[in-house]
Amino acid sequence: MYFIVVKFKTKAEYTEQFMNLVGPFTSRTREEPGNLWFDWSRSIEDPSEFVLVEAFRDDEAAAAHVNSDHFTAGLESMRPALVATPKIVSRKVDGDSWGEMGELTIN
């Protein structure tokens, strides 16, 4: 699967509305047949930083995502809200879901 983490830094005037701004992009991506997850979080240390954790089934699903109309529209909709180019880690990894953490087992 392709596992991707992206950090977005927002301008102050867009911070509180950022999740509404990316709502359509999020919904459309989650509907893609090859999307495994597409989850947003907000930094507790910097409220203007949003983190997107996403995964796609395989190369084809990842390619379909970045070549979709809603991907292009989503990026353009968030462009005016951002302070800088987002930071990304994108890797192909083994597996197709979340695994349990071996170091901390809860019974």
N, CA, C and O atoms as a printed pandas DataFrame, in Angstrom:
     atom_number atom_name residue_name chain_id  residue_number  x_coord  y_coord  z_coord
0              1         N          MET        A               1    0.835   -1.177    0.000
1              2        CA          MET        A               1    0.000    0.000    0.000
2              3         C          MET        A               1    0.877    1.235    0.000
3              4         O          MET        A               1    2.048    1.185    0.375
4              5         N          TYR        A               2    0.291    2.351   -0.428
5              6        CA          TYR        A               2    0.961    3.647   -0.309
6              7         C          TYR        A               2    0.478    4.324    0.959
7              8         O          TYR        A               2   -0.722    4.526    1.147
8              9         N          PHE        A               3    1.413    4.674    1.826
9             10        CA          PHE        A               3    1.127    5.333    3.097
10            11         C          PHE        A               3    1.698    6.738    3.014
11            12         O          PHE        A               3    2.879    6.918    2.719
12            13         N          ILE        A               4    0.864    7.729    3.274
13            14        CA          ILE        A               4    1.243    9.123    3.061
14            15         C          ILE        A               4    0.862    9.951    4.281
15            16         O          ILE        A               4   -0.232    9.805    4.825
16            17         N          VAL        A               5    1.773   10.820    4.703
17            18        CA          VAL        A               5    1.500   11.781    5.767
18            19         C          VAL        A               5    1.887   13.156    5.232
19            20         O          VAL        A               5    2.994   13.352    4.730
20            21         N          VAL        A               6    0.957   14.106    5.348
21            22        CA          VAL        A               6    1.208   15.459    4.851
22            23         C          VAL        A               6    0.888   16.459    5.958
23            24         O          VAL        A               6   -0.140   16.346    6.625
24            25         N          LYS        A               7    1.776   17.441    6.153
25            26        CA          LYS        A               7    1.553   18.517    7.121
26            27         C          LYS        A               7    1.238   19.801    6.357
27            28         O          LYS        A               7    1.965   20.196    5.445
28            29         N          PHE        A               8    0.141   20.441    6.751
29            30        CA          PHE        A               8   -0.320   21.682    6.139
30            31         C          PHE        A               8   -0.289   22.782    7.199
31            32         O          PHE        A               8   -0.828   22.607    8.291
32            33         N          LYS        A               9    0.331   23.898    6.886
33            34        CA          LYS        A               9    0.399   25.054    7.789
34            35         C          LYS        A               9   -0.513   26.137    7.214
35            36         O          LYS        A               9   -0.310   26.601    6.092
36            37         N          THR        A              10   -1.527   26.537    8.000
37            38        CA          THR        A              10   -2.519   27.476    7.496
38            39         C          THR        A              10   -2.255   28.920    7.935
39            40         O          THR        A              10   -1.628   29.179    8.963
40            41         N          LYS        A              11   -2.751   29.837    7.124
41            42        CA          LYS        A              11   -2.751   31.250    7.485
42            43         C          LYS        A              11   -3.767   31.445    8.605
43            44         O          LYS        A              11   -4.777   30.743    8.659
44            45         N          ALA        A              12   -3.505   32.388    9.490
45            46        CA          ALA        A              12   -4.354   32.613   10.666
46            47         C          ALA        A              12   -5.828   32.801   10.295
47            48         O          ALA        A              12   -6.714   32.279   10.972
48            49         N          GLU        A              13   -6.082   33.536    9.235
49            50        CA          GLU        A              13   -7.468   33.836    8.868
50            51         C          GLU        A              13   -8.214   32.629    8.278
51            52         O          GLU        A              13   -9.429   32.690    8.091
52            53         N          TYR        A              14   -7.504   31.546    7.987
53            54        CA          TYR        A              14   -8.125   30.330    7.434
54            55         C          TYR        A              14   -8.135   29.157    8.411
55            56         O          TYR        A              14   -8.796   28.150    8.159
56            57         N          THR        A              15   -7.418   29.275    9.508
57            58        CA          THR        A              15   -7.223   28.128   10.392
58            59         C          THR        A              15   -8.534   27.518   10.867
59            60         O          THR        A              15   -8.706   26.303   10.781
60            61         N          GLU        A              16   -9.447   28.317   11.357
61            62        CA          GLU        A              16  -10.691   27.774   11.916
62            63         C          GLU        A              16  -11.625   27.203   10.863
63            64         O          GLU        A              16  -12.467   26.365   11.185
64            65         N          GLN        A              17  -11.502   27.629    9.629
65            66        CA          GLN        A              17  -12.379   27.121    8.571
66            67         C          GLN        A              17  -11.708   26.082    7.672
67            68         O          GLN        A              17  -12.315   25.614    6.709
68            69         N          PHE        A              18  -10.463   25.720    7.977
69            70        CA          PHE        A              18   -9.707   24.839    7.087
70            71         C          PHE        A              18  -10.396   23.489    6.868
71            72         O          PHE        A              18  -10.450   23.008    5.737
72            73         N          MET        A              19  -10.914   22.879    7.914
73            74        CA          MET        A              19  -11.557   21.576    7.754
74            75         C          MET        A              19  -12.807   21.671    6.877
75            76         O          MET        A              19  -13.095   20.743    6.121
76            77         N          ASN        A              20  -13.544   22.763    6.963
77            78        CA          ASN        A              20  -14.683   22.954    6.066
78            79         C          ASN        A              20  -14.210   23.131    4.629
79            80         O          ASN        A              20  -14.838   22.639    3.691
80            81         N          LEU        A              21  -13.107   23.833    4.471
81            82        CA          LEU        A              21  -12.540   24.076    3.147
82            83         C          LEU        A              21  -12.141   22.776    2.455
83            84         O          LEU        A              21  -12.346   22.628    1.250
84            85         N          VAL        A              22  -11.571   21.830    3.209
85            86        CA          VAL        A              22  -11.118   20.563    2.616
86            87         C          VAL        A              22  -12.181   19.470    2.683
87            88         O          VAL        A              22  -11.921   18.333    2.291
88            89         N          GLY        A              23  -13.363   19.796    3.170
89            90        CA          GLY        A              23  -14.439   18.812    3.298
90            91         C          GLY        A              23  -14.803   18.097    2.005
91            92         O          GLY        A              23  -14.836   16.867    1.994
92            93         N          PRO        A              24  -15.077   18.808    0.911
93            94        CA          PRO        A              24  -15.420   18.131   -0.343
94            95         C          PRO        A              24  -14.288   17.236   -0.864
95            96         O          PRO        A              24  -14.535   16.128   -1.340
96            97         N          PHE        A              25  -13.057   17.721   -0.771
97            98        CA          PHE        A              25  -11.884   16.941   -1.179
98            99         C          PHE        A              25  -11.787   15.655   -0.357
99           100         O          PHE        A              25  -11.516   14.581   -0.895
100          101         N          THR        A              26  -12.008   15.778    0.936
101          102        CA          THR        A              26  -11.944   14.627    1.831
102          103         C          THR        A              26  -13.029   13.613    1.478
103          104         O          THR        A              26  -12.748   12.421    1.351
104          105         N          SER        A              27  -14.247   14.075    1.323
105          106        CA          SER        A              27  -15.364   13.177    1.002
106          107         C          SER        A              27  -15.144   12.435   -0.302
107          108         O          SER        A              27  -15.336   11.221   -0.375
108          109         N          ARG        A              28  -14.746   13.161   -1.324
109          110        CA          ARG        A              28  -14.531   12.531   -2.638
110          111         C          ARG        A              28  -13.394   11.527   -2.593
111          112         O          ARG        A              28  -13.486   10.466   -3.210
112          113         N          THR        A              29  -12.320   11.841   -1.871
113          114        CA          THR        A              29  -11.198   10.913   -1.775
114          115         C          THR        A              29  -11.606    9.652   -1.038
115          116         O          THR        A              29  -11.237    8.553   -1.450
116          117         N          ARG        A              30  -12.353    9.788    0.034
117          118        CA          ARG        A              30  -12.798    8.617    0.795
118          119         C          ARG        A              30  -13.709    7.710   -0.024
119          120         O          ARG        A              30  -13.841    6.527    0.292
120          121         N          GLU        A              31  -14.338    8.241   -1.071
121          122        CA          GLU        A              31  -15.194    7.450   -1.954
122          123         C          GLU        A              31  -14.410    6.678   -3.013
123          124         O          GLU        A              31  -14.966    5.795   -3.666
124          125         N          GLU        A              32  -13.140    6.992   -3.191
125          126        CA          GLU        A              32  -12.338    6.294   -4.188
126          127         C          GLU        A              32  -12.229    4.810   -3.816
127          128         O          GLU        A              32  -11.984    4.489   -2.653
128          129         N          PRO        A              33  -12.404    3.909   -4.776
129          130        CA          PRO        A              33  -12.349    2.478   -4.457
130          131         C          PRO        A              33  -11.003    2.025   -3.893
131          132         O          PRO        A              33  -10.964    1.059   -3.132
132          133         N          GLY        A              34   -9.910    2.684   -4.237
133          134        CA          GLY        A              34   -8.596    2.278   -3.760
134          135         C          GLY        A              34   -8.128    2.981   -2.503
135          136         O          GLY        A              34   -7.021    2.727   -2.027
136          137         N          ASN        A              35   -8.962    3.873   -1.951
137          138        CA          ASN        A              35   -8.576    4.584   -0.726
138          139         C          ASN        A              35   -8.823    3.697    0.483
139          140         O          ASN        A              35   -9.918    3.162    0.659
140          141         N          LEU        A              36   -7.802    3.546    1.311
141          142        CA          LEU        A              36   -7.932    2.766    2.545
142          143         C          LEU        A              36   -8.331    3.655    3.719
143          144         O          LEU        A              36   -9.166    3.264    4.534
144          145         N          TRP        A              37   -7.746    4.840    3.811
145          146        CA          TRP        A              37   -8.160    5.845    4.789
146          147         C          TRP        A              37   -7.633    7.197    4.391
147          148         O          TRP        A              37   -6.684    7.314    3.616
148          149         N          PHE        A              38   -8.265    8.219    4.936
149          150        CA          PHE        A              38   -7.952    9.610    4.637
150          151         C          PHE        A              38   -8.377   10.402    5.866
151          152         O          PHE        A              38   -9.502   10.898    5.930
152          153         N          ASP        A              39   -7.475   10.524    6.846
153          154        CA          ASP        A              39   -7.813   11.041    8.169
154          155         C          ASP        A              39   -7.017   12.299    8.517
155          156         O          ASP        A              39   -5.793   12.341    8.397
156          157         N          TRP        A              40   -7.744   13.304    8.946
157          158        CA          TRP        A              40   -7.146   14.577    9.347
158          159         C          TRP        A              40   -6.987   14.656   10.862
159          160         O          TRP        A              40   -7.816   14.140   11.612
160          161         N          SER        A              41   -5.923   15.300   11.297
161          162        CA          SER        A              41   -5.696   15.637   12.696
162          163         C          SER        A              41   -5.168   17.063   12.758
163          164         O          SER        A              41   -4.710   17.630   11.766
164          165         N          ARG        A              42   -5.251   17.620   13.963
165          166        CA          ARG        A              42   -4.748   18.978   14.173
166          167         C          ARG        A              42   -3.714   18.938   15.285
167          168         O          ARG        A              42   -3.928   18.296   16.313
168          169         N          SER        A              43   -2.617   19.608   15.089
169          170        CA          SER        A              43   -1.551   19.637   16.078
170          171         C          SER        A              43   -2.033   20.277   17.374
171          172         O          SER        A              43   -2.707   21.306   17.356
172          173         N          ILE        A              44   -1.685   19.663   18.491
173          174        CA          ILE        A              44   -2.020   20.275   19.786
174          175         C          ILE        A              44   -0.978   21.324   20.180
175          176         O          ILE        A              44   -1.223   22.138   21.070
176          177         N          GLU        A              45    0.170   21.304   19.526
177          178        CA          GLU        A              45    1.222   22.286   19.803
178          179         C          GLU        A              45    1.112   23.519   18.917
179          180         O          GLU        A              45    1.509   24.613   19.318
180          181         N          ASP        A              46    0.572   23.344   17.712
181          182        CA          ASP        A              46    0.424   24.444   16.766
182          183         C          ASP        A              46   -0.935   24.313   16.094
183          184         O          ASP        A              46   -1.070   23.557   15.132
184          185         N          PRO        A              47   -1.948   25.032   16.576
185          186        CA          PRO        A              47   -3.298   24.898   16.035
186          187         C          PRO        A              47   -3.427   25.228   14.544
187          188         O          PRO        A              47   -4.440   24.897   13.928
188          189         N          SER        A              48   -2.429   25.865   13.966
189          190        CA          SER        A              48   -2.483   26.178   12.538
190          191         C          SER        A              48   -1.878   25.070   11.675
191          192         O          SER        A              48   -1.789   25.207   10.455
192          193         N          GLU        A              49   -1.462   23.969   12.315
193          194        CA          GLU        A              49   -0.898   22.847   11.564
194          195         C          GLU        A              49   -1.886   21.678   11.553
195          196         O          GLU        A              49   -2.329   21.202   12.599
196          197         N          PHE        A              50   -2.215   21.236   10.343
197          198        CA          PHE        A              50   -3.105   20.097   10.145
198          199         C          PHE        A              50   -2.295   18.970    9.522
199          200         O          PHE        A              50   -1.437   19.199    8.670
200          201         N          VAL        A              51   -2.583   17.745    9.962
201          202        CA          VAL        A              51   -1.855   16.578    9.487
202          203         C          VAL        A              51   -2.842   15.619    8.836
203          204         O          VAL        A              51   -3.859   15.258    9.427
204          205         N          LEU        A              52   -2.531   15.218    7.627
205          206        CA          LEU        A              52   -3.352   14.274    6.874
206          207         C          LEU        A              52   -2.615   12.945    6.799
207          208         O          LEU        A              52   -1.477   12.883    6.334
208          209         N          VAL        A              53   -3.267   11.882    7.258
209          210        CA          VAL        A              53   -2.719   10.528    7.166
210          211         C          VAL        A              53   -3.613    9.781    6.186
211          212         O          VAL        A              53   -4.816    9.646    6.410
212          213         N          GLU        A              54   -3.022    9.300    5.106
213          214        CA          GLU        A              54   -3.815    8.653    4.069
214          215         C          GLU        A              54   -3.107    7.410    3.552
215          216         O          GLU        A              54   -1.888    7.281    3.659
216          217         N          ALA        A              55   -3.886    6.507    2.995
217          218        CA          ALA        A              55   -3.313    5.287    2.414
218          219         C          ALA        A              55   -4.159    4.852    1.235
219          220         O          ALA        A              55   -5.376    5.031    1.209
220          221         N          PHE        A              56   -3.470    4.272    0.255
221          222        CA          PHE        A              56   -4.113    3.753   -0.952
222          223         C          PHE        A              56   -3.661    2.322   -1.187
223          224         O          PHE        A              56   -2.520    1.963   -0.896
224          225         N          ARG        A              57   -4.554    1.518   -1.709
225          226        CA          ARG        A              57   -4.357    0.089   -1.869
226          227         C          ARG        A              57   -3.071   -0.269   -2.603
227          228         O          ARG        A              57   -2.346   -1.166   -2.172
228          229         N          ASP        A              58   -2.776    0.419   -3.706
229          230        CA          ASP        A              58   -1.634    0.050   -4.544
230          231         C          ASP        A              58   -1.233    1.218   -5.441
231          232         O          ASP        A              58   -1.777    2.318   -5.343
232          233         N          ASP        A              59   -0.262    0.946   -6.320
233          234        CA          ASP        A              59    0.223    1.984   -7.236
234          235         C          ASP        A              59   -0.904    2.584   -8.073
235          236         O          ASP        A              59   -0.978    3.799   -8.256
236          237         N          GLU        A              60   -1.766    1.728   -8.569
237          238        CA          GLU        A              60   -2.851    2.181   -9.441
238          239         C          GLU        A              60   -3.823    3.089   -8.692
239          240         O          GLU        A              60   -4.280    4.098   -9.229
240          241         N          ALA        A              61   -4.136    2.723   -7.445
241          242        CA          ALA        A              61   -5.056    3.537   -6.651
242          243         C          ALA        A              61   -4.432    4.893   -6.321
243          244         O          ALA        A              61   -5.116    5.915   -6.365
244          245         N          ALA        A              62   -3.151    4.906   -5.995
245          246        CA          ALA        A              62   -2.466    6.166   -5.701
246          247         C          ALA        A              62   -2.422    7.053   -6.945
247          248         O          ALA        A              62   -2.628    8.263   -6.859
248          249         N          ALA        A              63   -2.151    6.443   -8.101
249          250        CA          ALA        A              63   -2.112    7.201   -9.358
250          251         C          ALA        A              63   -3.493    7.745   -9.707
251          252         O          ALA        A              63   -3.621    8.887  -10.146
252          253         N          ALA        A              64   -4.521    6.932   -9.512
253          254        CA          ALA        A              64   -5.884    7.392   -9.793
254          255         C          ALA        A              64   -6.235    8.591   -8.913
255          256         O          ALA        A              64   -6.897    9.527   -9.363
256          257         N          HIS        A              65   -5.792    8.557   -7.667
257          258        CA          HIS        A              65   -6.066    9.663   -6.749
258          259         C          HIS        A              65   -5.425   10.962   -7.235
259          260         O          HIS        A              65   -6.110   11.976   -7.367
260          261         N          VAL        A              66   -4.129   10.941   -7.500
261          262        CA          VAL        A              66   -3.447   12.186   -7.876
262          263         C          VAL        A              66   -3.809   12.663   -9.275
263          264         O          VAL        A              66   -3.534   13.809   -9.629
264          265         N          ASN        A              67   -4.421   11.800  -10.071
265          266        CA          ASN        A              67   -4.848   12.200  -11.411
266          267         C          ASN        A              67   -6.335   12.531  -11.496
267          268         O          ASN        A              67   -6.855   12.788  -12.582
268          269         N          SER        A              68   -7.016   12.525  -10.356
269          270        CA          SER        A              68   -8.454   12.804  -10.347
270          271         C          SER        A              68   -8.731   14.304  -10.386
271          272         O          SER        A              68   -7.908   15.117   -9.966
272          273         N          ASP        A              69   -9.903   14.648  -10.898
273          274        CA          ASP        A              69  -10.316   16.050  -10.926
274          275         C          ASP        A              69  -10.466   16.608   -9.516
275          276         O          ASP        A              69  -10.116   17.762   -9.265
276          277         N          HIS        A              70  -10.987   15.792   -8.585
277          278        CA          HIS        A              70  -11.183   16.313   -7.229
278          279         C          HIS        A              70   -9.860   16.515   -6.497
279          280         O          HIS        A              70   -9.790   17.327   -5.574
280          281         N          PHE        A              71   -8.813   15.796   -6.886
281          282        CA          PHE        A              71   -7.486   16.037   -6.301
282          283         C          PHE        A              71   -7.004   17.436   -6.706
283          284         O          PHE        A              71   -6.584   18.225   -5.860
284          285         N          THR        A              72   -7.070   17.727   -7.991
285          286        CA          THR        A              72   -6.650   19.038   -8.491
286          287         C          THR        A              72   -7.493   20.147   -7.864
287          288         O          THR        A              72   -6.959   21.166   -7.427
288          289         N          ALA        A              73   -8.796   19.948   -7.821
289          290        CA          ALA        A              73   -9.690   20.949   -7.237
290          291         C          ALA        A              73   -9.419   21.120   -5.740
291          292         O          ALA        A              73   -9.457   22.237   -5.223
292          293         N          GLY        A              74   -9.147   20.023   -5.054
293          294        CA          GLY        A              74   -8.864   20.088   -3.620
294          295         C          GLY        A              74   -7.610   20.889   -3.325
295          296         O          GLY        A              74   -7.596   21.716   -2.413
296          297         N          LEU        A              75   -6.558   20.646   -4.095
297          298        CA          LEU        A              75   -5.319   21.397   -3.893
298          299         C          LEU        A              75   -5.527   22.874   -4.168
299          300         O          LEU        A              75   -5.037   23.724   -3.424
300          301         N          GLU        A              76   -6.251   23.181   -5.230
301          302        CA          GLU        A              76   -6.490   24.586   -5.567
302          303         C          GLU        A              76   -7.357   25.274   -4.517
303          304         O          GLU        A              76   -7.167   26.459   -4.243
304          305         N          SER        A              77   -8.307   24.548   -3.926
305          306        CA          SER        A              77   -9.166   25.165   -2.920
306          307         C          SER        A              77   -8.394   25.497   -1.652
307          308         O          SER        A              77   -8.720   26.461   -0.960
308          309         N          MET        A              78   -7.368   24.700   -1.343
309          310        CA          MET        A              78   -6.615   24.978   -0.111
310          311         C          MET        A              78   -5.429   25.922   -0.326
311          312         O          MET        A              78   -4.892   26.461    0.641
312          313         N          ARG        A              79   -5.021   26.126   -1.559
313          314        CA          ARG        A              79   -3.852   26.970   -1.852
314          315         C          ARG        A              79   -3.893   28.331   -1.158
315          316         O          ARG        A              79   -2.901   28.707   -0.533
316          317         N          PRO        A              80   -4.991   29.087   -1.236
317          318        CA          PRO        A              80   -4.973   30.412   -0.595
318          319         C          PRO        A              80   -4.914   30.363    0.934
319          320         O          PRO        A              80   -4.599   31.367    1.572
320          321         N          ALA        A              81   -5.213   29.214    1.518
321          322        CA          ALA        A              81   -5.243   29.088    2.977
322          323         C          ALA        A              81   -3.887   28.728    3.577
323          324         O          ALA        A              81   -3.726   28.761    4.797
324          325         N          LEU        A              82   -2.920   28.389    2.744
325          326        CA          LEU        A              82   -1.657   27.856    3.247
326          327         C          LEU        A              82   -0.542   28.901    3.304
327          328         O          LEU        A              82   -0.442   29.785    2.453
328          329         N          VAL        A              83    0.285   28.769    4.331
329          330        CA          VAL        A              83    1.437   29.650    4.523
330          331         C          VAL        A              83    2.596   29.222    3.634
331          332         O          VAL        A              83    3.330   30.064    3.116
332          333         N          ALA        A              84    2.762   27.914    3.456
333          334        CA          ALA        A              84    3.911   27.374    2.729
334          335         C          ALA        A              84    3.523   26.057    2.055
335          336         O          ALA        A              84    2.449   25.507    2.298
336          337         N          THR        A              85    4.407   25.579    1.222
337          338        CA          THR        A              85    4.216   24.279    0.581
338          339         C          THR        A              85    4.121   23.198    1.649
339          340         O          THR        A              85    4.960   23.144    2.548
340          341         N          PRO        A              86    3.107   22.336    1.563
341          342        CA          PRO        A              86    2.982   21.256    2.555
342          343         C          PRO        A              86    4.206   20.341    2.557
343          344         O          PRO        A              86    4.887   20.186    1.543
344          345         N          LYS        A              87    4.469   19.744    3.713
345          346        CA          LYS        A              87    5.560   18.772    3.883
346          347         C          LYS        A              87    4.955   17.374    3.802
347          348         O          LYS        A              87    3.880   17.132    4.351
348          349         N          ILE        A              88    5.642   16.448    3.117
349          350        CA          ILE        A              88    5.066   15.134    2.871
350          351         C          ILE        A              88    6.079   14.015    3.079
351          352         O          ILE        A              88    7.271   14.172    2.816
352          353         N          VAL        A              89    5.573   12.888    3.557
353          354        CA          VAL        A              89    6.288   11.615    3.558
354          355         C          VAL        A              89    5.364   10.655    2.821
355          356         O          VAL        A              89    4.213   10.474    3.216
356          357         N          SER        A              90    5.861   10.044    1.757
357          358        CA          SER        A              90    5.058    9.132    0.944
358          359         C          SER        A              90    5.895    7.897    0.660
359          360         O          SER        A              90    6.951    7.980    0.033
360          361         N          ARG        A              91    5.414    6.746    1.128
361          362        CA          ARG        A              91    6.180    5.513    0.980
362          363         C          ARG        A              91    5.288    4.346    0.626
363          364         O          ARG        A              91    4.139    4.272    1.062
364          365         N          LYS        A              92    5.816    3.447   -0.158
365          366        CA          LYS        A              92    5.148    2.179   -0.401
366          367         C          LYS        A              92    5.572    1.253    0.736
367          368         O          LYS        A              92    6.765    1.074    0.982
368          369         N          VAL        A              93    4.594    0.663    1.430
369          370        CA          VAL        A              93    4.882   -0.189    2.576
370          371         C          VAL        A              93    4.114   -1.502    2.443
371          372         O          VAL        A              93    3.114   -1.586    1.731
372          373         N          ASP        A              94    4.605   -2.523    3.145
373          374        CA          ASP        A              94    3.897   -3.803    3.177
374          375         C          ASP        A              94    2.619   -3.653    3.991
375          376         O          ASP        A              94    2.551   -2.838    4.912
376          377         N          GLY        A              95    1.621   -4.433    3.650
377          378        CA          GLY        A              95    0.375   -4.449    4.399
378          379         C          GLY        A              95   -0.743   -3.738    3.682
379          380         O          GLY        A              95   -0.551   -3.126    2.632
380          381         N          ASP        A              96   -1.934   -3.832    4.282
381          382        CA          ASP        A              96   -3.101   -3.190    3.706
382          383         C          ASP        A              96   -4.017   -2.601    4.771
383          384         O          ASP        A              96   -5.159   -2.241    4.487
384          385         N          SER        A              97   -3.511   -2.505    5.997
385          386        CA          SER        A              97   -4.303   -1.958    7.093
386          387         C          SER        A              97   -3.372   -1.602    8.249
387          388         O          SER        A              97   -2.161   -1.810    8.179
388          389         N          TRP        A              98   -3.962   -1.064    9.308
389          390        CA          TRP        A              98   -3.226   -0.797   10.534
390          391         C          TRP        A              98   -2.970   -2.122   11.242
391          392         O          TRP        A              98   -3.821   -3.011   11.215
392          393         N          GLY        A              99   -1.827   -2.260   11.863
393          394        CA          GLY        A              99   -1.511   -3.425   12.682
394          395         C          GLY        A              99   -1.526   -3.019   14.151
395          396         O          GLY        A              99   -1.547   -1.833   14.481
396          397         N          GLU        A             100   -1.516   -4.005   15.013
397          398        CA          GLU        A             100   -1.465   -3.715   16.446
398          399         C          GLU        A             100   -0.038   -3.401   16.868
399          400         O          GLU        A             100    0.913   -3.975   16.338
400          401         N          MET        A             101    0.106   -2.500   17.811
401          402        CA          MET        A             101    1.412   -2.117   18.342
402          403         C          MET        A             101    1.934   -3.224   19.258
403          404         O          MET        A             101    1.286   -3.572   20.245
404          405         N          GLY        A             102    3.083   -3.767   18.938
405          406        CA          GLY        A             102    3.641   -4.865   19.721
406          407         C          GLY        A             102    4.177   -4.443   21.065
407          408         O          GLY        A             102    4.202   -5.248   21.996
408          409         N          GLU        A             103    4.609   -3.190   21.194
409          410        CA          GLU        A             103    5.219   -2.722   22.428
410          411         C          GLU        A             103    4.214   -2.359   23.523
411          412         O          GLU        A             103    4.588   -2.199   24.685
412          413         N          LEU        A             104    2.946   -2.231   23.152
413          414        CA          LEU        A             104    1.917   -1.858   24.126
414          415         C          LEU        A             104    0.666   -2.653   23.827
415          416         O          LEU        A             104   -0.122   -2.284   22.956
416          417         N          THR        A             105    0.488   -3.735   24.543
417          418        CA          THR        A             105   -0.670   -4.600   24.351
418          419         C          THR        A             105   -1.684   -4.357   25.459
419          420         O          THR        A             105   -1.341   -4.363   26.641
420          421         N          ILE        A             106   -2.923   -4.146   25.070
421          422        CA          ILE        A             106   -4.002   -3.924   26.025
422          423         C          ILE        A             106   -4.901   -5.166   26.005
423          424         O          ILE        A             106   -5.413   -5.554   24.955
424          425         N          ASN        A             107   -5.085   -5.777   27.169
425          426        CA          ASN        A             107   -5.933   -6.984   27.255
426          427         C          ASN        A             107   -7.322   -6.631   27.686
427          428         O          ASN        A             107   -8.171   -7.512   27.813
